[in-house]
């Protein structure tokens, strides 16, 4: 059985991790804050492309 104290700690931890930006988001925000909007947009596009799964990666291997 989960204690209320453990549930509260878990909820607080999940909330902090959800609201804290990841490294890629922090990089884009830093570049944009320095006044390089076009470069930040380009970095965002590259990171978005890298995050896409490879076609067929989820398919089972036959053979």
N, CA and C atoms as a LAMMPS dump frame, in Angstrom:
ITEM: TIMESTEP
0
ITEM: NUMBER OF ATOMS
189
ITEM: BOX BOUNDS ff ff ff
-5.0000000000000000e+02 5.0000000000000000e+02
-5.0000000000000000e+02 5.0000000000000000e+02
-5.0000000000000000e+02 5.0000000000000000e+02
ITEM: ATOMS id mol type element x y z
1 1 1 N 0.841 -1.172 0
2 1 2 C 0 0 0
3 1 3 C 0.893 1.244 0
4 2 1 N 0.525 2.233 -0.783
5 2 2 C 1.29 3.468 -0.904
6 2 3 C 0.833 4.447 0.173
7 3 1 N 1.798 4.999 0.879
8 3 2 C 1.469 5.955 1.929
9 3 3 C 1.176 7.323 1.314
10 4 1 N 0.373 8.126 2.005
11 4 2 C 0.085 9.469 1.485
12 4 3 C 1.341 10.328 1.334
13 5 1 N 2.33 10.127 2.205
14 5 2 C 3.561 10.896 2.112
15 5 3 C 4.326 10.555 0.831
16 6 1 N 4.388 9.27 0.495
17 6 2 C 5.069 8.851 -0.735
18 6 3 C 4.312 9.341 -1.965
19 7 1 N 2.999 9.323 -1.901
20 7 2 C 2.194 9.799 -3.027
21 7 3 C 2.399 11.305 -3.248
22 8 1 N 2.486 12.066 -2.171
23 8 2 C 2.72 13.504 -2.279
24 8 3 C 4.106 13.809 -2.838
25 9 1 N 5.111 13.062 -2.387
26 9 2 C 6.463 13.248 -2.899
27 9 3 C 6.527 12.907 -4.381
28 10 1 N 5.879 11.826 -4.762
29 10 2 C 5.852 11.43 -6.172
30 10 3 C 5.155 12.494 -7.016
31 11 1 N 4.033 13.004 -6.539
32 11 2 C 3.294 14.014 -7.284
33 11 3 C 4.119 15.289 -7.443
34 12 1 N 4.815 15.701 -6.401
35 12 2 C 5.668 16.89 -6.472
36 12 3 C 6.809 16.682 -7.463
37 13 1 N 7.435 15.515 -7.425
38 13 2 C 8.541 15.217 -8.339
39 13 3 C 8.071 15.201 -9.785
40 14 1 N 6.955 14.562 -10.05
41 14 2 C 6.424 14.509 -11.409
42 14 3 C 6.046 15.907 -11.892
43 15 1 N 5.476 16.716 -11.028
44 15 2 C 5.115 18.082 -11.399
45 15 3 C 6.331 18.924 -11.755
46 16 1 N 7.398 18.805 -10.986
47 16 2 C 8.622 19.568 -11.271
48 16 3 C 9.238 19.106 -12.584
49 17 1 N 9.316 17.797 -12.792
50 17 2 C 9.905 17.284 -14.029
51 17 3 C 9.06 17.631 -15.25
52 18 1 N 7.756 17.738 -15.067
53 18 2 C 6.884 18.088 -16.189
54 18 3 C 7.042 19.553 -16.573
55 19 1 N 7.187 20.428 -15.608
56 19 2 C 7.269 21.855 -15.877
57 19 3 C 8.673 22.317 -16.269
58 20 1 N 9.691 21.542 -15.926
59 20 2 C 11.069 21.916 -16.249
60 20 3 C 11.351 21.569 -17.704
61 21 1 N 11.869 22.528 -18.484
62 21 2 C 12.161 22.214 -19.885
63 21 3 C 13.332 21.249 -20.01
64 22 1 N 13.288 20.465 -21.064
65 22 2 C 14.395 19.561 -21.328
66 22 3 C 15.589 20.319 -21.882
67 23 1 N 16.676 19.615 -22.119
68 23 2 C 17.884 20.247 -22.616
69 23 3 C 17.675 20.884 -23.989
70 24 1 N 16.917 20.214 -24.854
71 24 2 C 16.698 20.772 -26.189
72 24 3 C 15.859 22.042 -26.13
73 25 1 N 14.832 22.063 -25.281
74 25 2 C 14.015 23.258 -25.14
75 25 3 C 14.818 24.395 -24.525
76 26 1 N 15.645 24.076 -23.53
77 26 2 C 16.481 25.105 -22.914
78 26 3 C 17.459 25.69 -23.923
79 27 1 N 17.996 24.856 -24.81
80 27 2 C 18.914 25.342 -25.841
81 27 3 C 18.212 26.308 -26.788
82 28 1 N 17.011 25.949 -27.223
83 28 2 C 16.26 26.812 -28.133
84 28 3 C 15.893 28.128 -27.453
85 29 1 N 15.457 28.068 -26.2
86 29 2 C 15.099 29.294 -25.481
87 29 3 C 16.308 30.191 -25.269
88 30 1 N 17.463 29.608 -24.991
89 30 2 C 18.678 30.406 -24.791
90 30 3 C 19.086 31.108 -26.081
91 31 1 N 19.048 30.378 -27.185
92 31 2 C 19.422 30.975 -28.466
93 31 3 C 18.448 32.091 -28.837
94 32 1 N 17.16 31.87 -28.606
95 32 2 C 16.167 32.896 -28.916
96 32 3 C 16.319 34.108 -28.004
97 33 1 N 16.681 33.88 -26.735
98 33 2 C 16.854 34.991 -25.802
99 33 3 C 18.053 35.855 -26.17
100 34 1 N 19.025 35.283 -26.836
101 34 2 C 20.201 36.036 -27.264
102 34 3 C 19.921 36.861 -28.518
103 35 1 N 18.702 36.771 -29.04
104 35 2 C 18.32 37.579 -30.187
105 35 3 C 18.543 36.899 -31.524
106 36 1 N 18.746 35.623 -31.521
107 36 2 C 18.979 34.872 -32.767
108 36 3 C 17.753 34.02 -33.076
109 37 1 N 16.689 34.673 -33.472
110 37 2 C 15.417 33.976 -33.682
111 37 3 C 15.486 32.977 -34.825
112 38 1 N 16.144 33.364 -35.939
113 38 2 C 16.228 32.441 -37.076
114 38 3 C 17.034 31.197 -36.722
115 39 1 N 18.116 31.383 -35.995
116 39 2 C 18.936 30.237 -35.598
117 39 3 C 18.165 29.338 -34.629
118 40 1 N 17.425 29.931 -33.711
119 40 2 C 16.625 29.137 -32.774
120 40 3 C 15.575 28.323 -33.521
121 41 1 N 14.973 28.937 -34.54
122 41 2 C 13.987 28.213 -35.337
123 41 3 C 14.641 27.042 -36.05
124 42 1 N 15.832 27.27 -36.591
125 42 2 C 16.552 26.198 -37.285
126 42 3 C 16.932 25.062 -36.354
127 43 1 N 17.38 25.397 -35.15
128 43 2 C 17.724 24.363 -34.166
129 43 3 C 16.477 23.576 -33.791
130 44 1 N 15.355 24.267 -33.64
131 44 2 C 14.099 23.579 -33.323
132 44 3 C 13.681 22.606 -34.405
133 45 1 N 13.865 23.005 -35.664
134 45 2 C 13.513 22.122 -36.779
135 45 3 C 14.412 20.89 -36.774
136 46 1 N 15.702 21.097 -36.58
137 46 2 C 16.642 19.966 -36.575
138 46 3 C 16.333 19.017 -35.431
139 47 1 N 16.065 19.549 -34.247
140 47 2 C 15.745 18.686 -33.114
141 47 3 C 14.424 17.956 -33.334
142 48 1 N 13.483 18.599 -33.992
143 48 2 C 12.21 17.937 -34.304
144 48 3 C 12.386 16.806 -35.287
145 49 1 N 13.248 17.009 -36.272
146 49 2 C 13.505 15.947 -37.249
147 49 3 C 14.21 14.773 -36.579
148 50 1 N 15.15 15.066 -35.696
149 50 2 C 15.874 13.992 -35.013
150 50 3 C 14.969 13.21 -34.069
151 51 1 N 13.922 13.837 -33.585
152 51 2 C 13.027 13.166 -32.654
153 51 3 C 12.059 12.215 -33.351
154 52 1 N 11.888 12.383 -34.662
155 52 2 C 10.977 11.511 -35.4
156 52 3 C 11.54 10.093 -35.463
157 53 1 N 10.701 9.105 -35.28
158 53 2 C 11.189 7.722 -35.373
159 53 3 C 11.531 7.357 -36.815
160 54 1 N 12.477 6.498 -36.957
161 54 2 C 12.854 6.038 -38.292
162 54 3 C 11.728 5.191 -38.875
163 55 1 N 11.449 5.336 -40.168
164 55 2 C 10.38 4.542 -40.786
165 55 3 C 10.686 3.05 -40.671
166 56 1 N 9.729 2.329 -40.229
167 56 2 C 9.889 0.881 -40.136
168 56 3 C 10.614 0.405 -38.894
169 57 1 N 10.997 1.303 -38
170 57 2 C 11.739 0.891 -36.802
171 57 3 C 10.864 0.079 -35.852
172 58 1 N 9.572 0.268 -35.923
173 58 2 C 8.679 -0.427 -35.019
174 58 3 C 8.19 -1.759 -35.594
175 59 1 N 8.541 -2.048 -36.845
176 59 2 C 8.077 -3.267 -37.463
177 59 3 C 8.904 -4.459 -36.977
178 60 1 N 8.271 -5.628 -36.824
179 60 2 C 9.031 -6.793 -36.384
180 60 3 C 10.002 -7.256 -37.482
181 61 1 N 11.078 -7.844 -37.062
182 61 2 C 12.079 -8.356 -38.003
183 61 3 C 11.692 -9.784 -38.415
184 62 1 N 11.504 -9.964 -39.704
185 62 2 C 11.179 -11.29 -40.226
186 62 3 C 12.416 -11.849 -40.889
187 63 1 N 12.716 -13.05 -40.633
188 63 2 C 13.823 -13.63 -41.354
189 63 3 C 14.652 -14.43 -40.505
